[in-house]
Amino acid sequence: MRKSIIIAITTATVGLTTLGIGAAQAGNSEGYGCGKGEYSERGEHGKGRHGKFGMQGMSLERLDKKLELTDAQEDTLAPLFDQQFVNMRQQMREMKSLRQDLKNLNVADTDYSQQVETLIKQGQDAAATLIRSKAELKQKVYAELTPEQQEKFTSLAKK
């Protein structure tokens, strides 16, 4: 009985804490998240294009801050970042599916090793697609920059 009461109190506390945090965030109009802050006019997801999707933390918001992009550059790059977000999301789903498939394999199956090898190959292909996608985005961004911005961009990439 006592254990049940402790579990109920703990569950209620965690639930109320989560609810409180959610309510506090709902009224938050600061930041660059989906439709918030000074860049909300750029669309449903704000200028940051979902934050750190892209290459190692590269976001349109960060590039603008570091490289002082023009409005024309932002308009050209925004669809690239949007597409990168969609691609990354799909690739993450594929990787999750691969992990689940590996977890569900039966070690007693006669072709277990072959199934593992198939999943390894699929994982390698997914990783290659991810790397290729990030490299292509980086190349497209670089092509849109002025020579001064390209120099700054190169130094940012080395950090």
CYANA upper distance limits for C-alpha pairs under 8 A (distance plus 0.5 A):
  1 MET  CA      5 ILE  CA      6.90
  2 ARG  CA      6 ILE  CA      6.80
  3 LYS  CA      7 ILE  CA      6.69
  4 SER  CA      8 ALA  CA      6.59
  5 ILE  CA      9 ILE  CA      6.62
  6 ILE  CA     10 THR  CA      6.56
  7 ILE  CA     11 THR  CA      6.51
  8 ALA  CA     12 ALA  CA      6.57
  9 ILE  CA     13 THR  CA      6.57
 10 THR  CA     14 VAL  CA      6.69
 11 THR  CA     15 GLY  CA      6.52
 12 ALA  CA     16 LEU  CA      6.50
 13 THR  CA     17 THR  CA      6.53
 14 VAL  CA     18 THR  CA      6.64
 15 GLY  CA     19 LEU  CA      6.60
 16 LEU  CA     20 GLY  CA      6.45
 17 THR  CA     21 ILE  CA      6.68
 18 THR  CA     22 GLY  CA      6.65
 19 LEU  CA     23 ALA  CA      6.62
 20 GLY  CA     24 ALA  CA      6.60
 21 ILE  CA     25 GLN  CA      6.66
 22 GLY  CA     26 ALA  CA      6.60
 23 ALA  CA     27 GLY  CA      7.47
 24 ALA  CA     28 ASN  CA      7.34
 29 SER  CA     36 LYS  CA      5.84
 29 SER  CA     37 GLY  CA      6.21
 30 GLU  CA     36 LYS  CA      6.64
 30 GLU  CA     37 GLY  CA      5.38
 31 GLY  CA     36 LYS  CA      6.56
 31 GLY  CA     37 GLY  CA      5.62
 32 TYR  CA     36 LYS  CA      5.84
 32 TYR  CA     37 GLY  CA      5.87
 32 TYR  CA     38 GLU  CA      8.05
 32 TYR  CA     39 TYR  CA      7.23
 32 TYR  CA     40 SER  CA      7.99
 32 TYR  CA     46 GLY  CA      6.37
 32 TYR  CA     47 LYS  CA      7.26
 32 TYR  CA     48 GLY  CA      6.70
 33 GLY  CA     37 GLY  CA      8.06
 33 GLY  CA     45 HIS  CA      6.95
 33 GLY  CA     46 GLY  CA      6.54
 33 GLY  CA     48 GLY  CA      7.66
 33 GLY  CA     50 HIS  CA      7.51
 33 GLY  CA     51 GLY  CA      8.33
 34 CYS  CA     40 SER  CA      8.01
 34 CYS  CA     44 GLU  CA      6.31
 34 CYS  CA     45 HIS  CA      4.40
 34 CYS  CA     46 GLY  CA      5.81
 34 CYS  CA     50 HIS  CA      8.00
 35 GLY  CA     39 TYR  CA      7.95
 35 GLY  CA     40 SER  CA      4.89
 35 GLY  CA     41 GLU  CA      7.98
 35 GLY  CA     43 GLY  CA      7.07
 35 GLY  CA     44 GLU  CA      5.47
 35 GLY  CA     45 HIS  CA      5.71
 35 GLY  CA     46 GLY  CA      5.50
 36 LYS  CA     40 SER  CA      5.66
 36 LYS  CA     46 GLY  CA      7.12
 37 GLY  CA     46 GLY  CA      8.48
 39 TYR  CA     46 GLY  CA      6.06
 39 TYR  CA     47 LYS  CA      6.13
 40 SER  CA     44 GLU  CA      7.42
 40 SER  CA     45 HIS  CA      7.87
 40 SER  CA     46 GLY  CA      5.38
 40 SER  CA     47 LYS  CA      7.63
 41 GLU  CA     46 GLY  CA      7.72
 42 ARG  CA     46 GLY  CA      6.07
 42 ARG  CA     47 LYS  CA      6.43
 43 GLY  CA     47 LYS  CA      8.03
 45 HIS  CA     49 ARG  CA      6.51
 45 HIS  CA     50 HIS  CA      7.15
 46 GLY  CA     50 HIS  CA      8.24
 47 LYS  CA     60 LEU  CA      6.96
 47 LYS  CA     61 GLU  CA      6.24
 47 LYS  CA     78 ALA  CA      8.24
 48 GLY  CA     59 SER  CA      6.24
 48 GLY  CA     60 LEU  CA      5.80
 48 GLY  CA     61 GLU  CA      4.97
 48 GLY  CA     62 ARG  CA      7.97
 49 ARG  CA     53 PHE  CA      8.31
 49 ARG  CA     59 SER  CA      7.06
 49 ARG  CA     60 LEU  CA      6.98
 49 ARG  CA     61 GLU  CA      8.10
 49 ARG  CA     78 ALA  CA      7.94
 49 ARG  CA     81 PHE  CA      6.62
 49 ARG  CA     82 ASP  CA      6.56
 49 ARG  CA     85 PHE  CA      7.84
 50 HIS  CA     59 SER  CA      8.20
 50 HIS  CA     85 PHE  CA      7.62
 51 GLY  CA     57 GLY  CA      7.88
 51 GLY  CA     58 MET  CA      8.32
 51 GLY  CA     59 SER  CA      6.11
 51 GLY  CA     61 GLU  CA      8.19
 52 LYS  CA     56 GLN  CA      7.53
 52 LYS  CA     57 GLY  CA      4.78
 52 LYS  CA     58 MET  CA      6.38
 52 LYS  CA     59 SER  CA      6.19
 53 PHE  CA     57 GLY  CA      7.01
 53 PHE  CA     58 MET  CA      7.53
 53 PHE  CA     59 SER  CA      7.35
 53 PHE  CA     84 GLN  CA      7.81
 53 PHE  CA     85 PHE  CA      6.40
 53 PHE  CA     88 MET  CA      7.52
 54 GLY  CA     58 MET  CA      6.02
 54 GLY  CA     59 SER  CA      6.94
 54 GLY  CA     81 PHE  CA      7.54
 54 GLY  CA     84 GLN  CA      6.72
 54 GLY  CA     85 PHE  CA      7.44
 54 GLY  CA     88 MET  CA      8.22
 54 GLY  CA    134 LYS  CA      6.76
 54 GLY  CA    137 LEU  CA      8.10
 55 MET  CA     59 SER  CA      8.48
 55 MET  CA    134 LYS  CA      5.97
 55 MET  CA    135 ALA  CA      8.41
 55 MET  CA    137 LEU  CA      8.47
 55 MET  CA    138 LYS  CA      7.95
 58 MET  CA     62 ARG  CA      6.96
 58 MET  CA     63 LEU  CA      7.48
 59 SER  CA     63 LEU  CA      6.73
 59 SER  CA     81 PHE  CA      7.95
 60 LEU  CA     64 ASP  CA      6.55
 60 LEU  CA     74 GLU  CA      8.01
 60 LEU  CA     77 LEU  CA      7.98
 60 LEU  CA     78 ALA  CA      7.52
 60 LEU  CA     81 PHE  CA      7.54
 61 GLU  CA     65 LYS  CA      6.74
 62 ARG  CA     66 LYS  CA      6.62
 63 LEU  CA     67 LEU  CA      6.03
 63 LEU  CA     68 GLU  CA      7.80
 63 LEU  CA     69 LEU  CA      7.74
 64 ASP  CA     68 GLU  CA      5.26
 64 ASP  CA     69 LEU  CA      5.36
 64 ASP  CA     74 GLU  CA      8.30
 65 LYS  CA     69 LEU  CA      8.28
 67 LEU  CA    149 GLN  CA      6.23
 67 LEU  CA    152 LYS  CA      7.39
 67 LEU  CA    153 PHE  CA      7.82
 69 LEU  CA     73 GLN  CA      6.41
 69 LEU  CA     74 GLU  CA      6.86
 70 THR  CA     74 GLU  CA      6.76
 71 ASP  CA     75 ASP  CA      6.61
 72 ALA  CA     76 THR  CA      6.73
 73 GLN  CA     77 LEU  CA      6.51
 73 GLN  CA    144 GLU  CA      7.15
 73 GLN  CA    145 LEU  CA      8.09
 74 GLU  CA     78 ALA  CA      6.20
 75 ASP  CA     79 PRO  CA      7.97
 76 THR  CA     80 LEU  CA      8.04
 76 THR  CA    144 GLU  CA      8.44
 77 LEU  CA     81 PHE  CA      6.92
 77 LEU  CA    141 VAL  CA      7.26
 77 LEU  CA    144 GLU  CA      8.38
 78 ALA  CA     82 ASP  CA      6.68
 79 PRO  CA     83 GLN  CA      6.57
 80 LEU  CA     84 GLN  CA      6.61
 80 LEU  CA    137 LEU  CA      7.60
 81 PHE  CA     85 PHE  CA      6.65
 81 PHE  CA    137 LEU  CA      8.39
 82 ASP  CA     86 VAL  CA      6.99
 83 GLN  CA     87 ASN  CA      6.64
 84 GLN  CA     88 MET  CA      6.46
 84 GLN  CA    133 SER  CA      8.08
 84 GLN  CA    137 LEU  CA      8.02
 85 PHE  CA     89 ARG  CA      6.61
 86 VAL  CA     90 GLN  CA      6.85
 87 ASN  CA     91 GLN  CA      6.67
 88 MET  CA     92 MET  CA      6.56
 88 MET  CA    130 LEU  CA      7.90
 89 ARG  CA     93 ARG  CA      6.83
 90 GLN  CA     94 GLU  CA      6.80
 91 GLN  CA     95 MET  CA      6.71
 91 GLN  CA    126 ALA  CA      7.38
 91 GLN  CA    130 LEU  CA      7.60
 92 MET  CA     96 LYS  CA      6.65
 93 ARG  CA     97 SER  CA      6.62
 94 GLU  CA     98 LEU  CA      6.74
 94 GLU  CA    126 ALA  CA      8.08
 95 MET  CA     99 ARG  CA      6.78
 95 MET  CA    123 GLY  CA      7.50
 95 MET  CA    126 ALA  CA      7.74
 96 LYS  CA    100 GLN  CA      6.70
 97 SER  CA    101 ASP  CA      6.57
 98 LEU  CA    102 LEU  CA      6.66
 98 LEU  CA    119 LEU  CA      7.10
 98 LEU  CA    122 GLN  CA      8.24
 98 LEU  CA    123 GLY  CA      7.55
 99 ARG  CA    103 LYS  CA      6.69
100 GLN  CA    104 ASN  CA      6.67
101 ASP  CA    105 LEU  CA      6.86
101 ASP  CA    119 LEU  CA      8.37
102 LEU  CA    116 VAL  CA      7.59
102 LEU  CA    119 LEU  CA      7.61
105 LEU  CA    112 TYR  CA      7.72
105 LEU  CA    115 GLN  CA      8.25
106 ASN  CA    112 TYR  CA      7.35
107 VAL  CA    112 TYR  CA      6.29
108 ALA  CA    112 TYR  CA      7.52
111 ASP  CA    115 GLN  CA      6.75
112 TYR  CA    116 VAL  CA      6.74
113 SER  CA    117 GLU  CA      6.69
114 GLN  CA    118 THR  CA      6.69
115 GLN  CA    119 LEU  CA      6.83
116 VAL  CA    120 ILE  CA      6.65
117 GLU  CA    121 LYS  CA      6.72
118 THR  CA    122 GLN  CA      6.76
119 LEU  CA    123 GLY  CA      6.56
120 ILE  CA    124 GLN  CA      6.64
121 LYS  CA    125 ASP  CA      6.68
122 GLN  CA    126 ALA  CA      6.66
123 GLY  CA    127 ALA  CA      6.61
124 GLN  CA    128 ALA  CA      6.61
125 ASP  CA    129 THR  CA      6.70
126 ALA  CA    130 LEU  CA      6.72
127 ALA  CA    131 ILE  CA      6.70
128 ALA  CA    132 ARG  CA      6.49
129 THR  CA    133 SER  CA      6.48
130 LEU  CA    134 LYS  CA      6.79
131 ILE  CA    135 ALA  CA      6.68
132 ARG  CA    136 GLU  CA      6.61
133 SER  CA    137 LEU  CA      6.77
134 LYS  CA    138 LYS  CA      6.72
135 ALA  CA    139 GLN  CA      6.69
136 GLU  CA    140 LYS  CA      6.66
137 LEU  CA    141 VAL  CA      6.58
138 LYS  CA    142 TYR  CA      6.62
139 GLN  CA    143 ALA  CA      6.76
140 LYS  CA    144 GLU  CA      7.15
141 VAL  CA    145 LEU  CA      7.30
142 TYR  CA    150 GLN  CA      6.64
142 TYR  CA    153 PHE  CA      7.96
145 LEU  CA    149 GLN  CA      6.02
145 LEU  CA    150 GLN  CA      6.13
146 THR  CA    150 GLN  CA      6.48
147 PRO  CA    151 GLU  CA      6.80
148 GLU  CA    152 LYS  CA      7.02
149 GLN  CA    153 PHE  CA      6.40
150 GLN  CA    154 THR  CA      6.56
151 GLU  CA    155 SER  CA      6.91
152 LYS  CA    156 LEU  CA      6.64
153 PHE  CA    157 ALA  CA      6.69
154 THR  CA    158 LYS  CA      7.05
155 SER  CA    159 LYS  CA      7.28
